[in-house]
Amino acid sequence: MVRAMTPPHDDYQAQRRRSNLRLALILGSVAAAFALGFVAKVVLLGA
């Protein structure tokens, strides 16, 4: 019987890519939160 599935290596790469994208989005949002907090502090409390 012939399977039409992708090889495990391709599946592993796709899973790795999704994990890396998720990590990048999480780290990016943490960095954005710190940046917004810093801007808000400067605006509200002054330099």
N, C-alpha and C positions, 0 to 999 in steps of 0.2 A: 504494500500500500504506500502510495506516495503522499507525503505531507506537503502542504503549501505554506507552511509556517516559515518565519524568518529564522535563521540560525541563532543559537543562544548568544553568540558574540554580539550580533546586532541588537538583540533585545537588551543585553547588558549595557551596551553603549547608550541606547535610548533611555534606559532607566537612570544611568549615570548623568545624562544630559538633563533630565527632568529634575534630578536631585540638585544638580549644580544651579539650575535656574531658580529653584525654590530657595536655595541658600542665598543666592545673589539678591533676590527680592527681599528676603528677610533682613539681610545686612544693609541693603539700600534704605529700607524703611527705618531701620534703627538710626542710621546716619542722618536721614532727613529729619527725624524726630529731634535729635540732638541739635541740628542746625536751626530748626524752627524754635526750639527752646532758647537757644542762644540769642537769636534775633529778637524774640519776645522779651527776653531779659533786658537787652540793650534798649529796646523801645520803651518798655514800661519803667525801668529803673534808671535809665540814662547810662552813659558810658562811664 
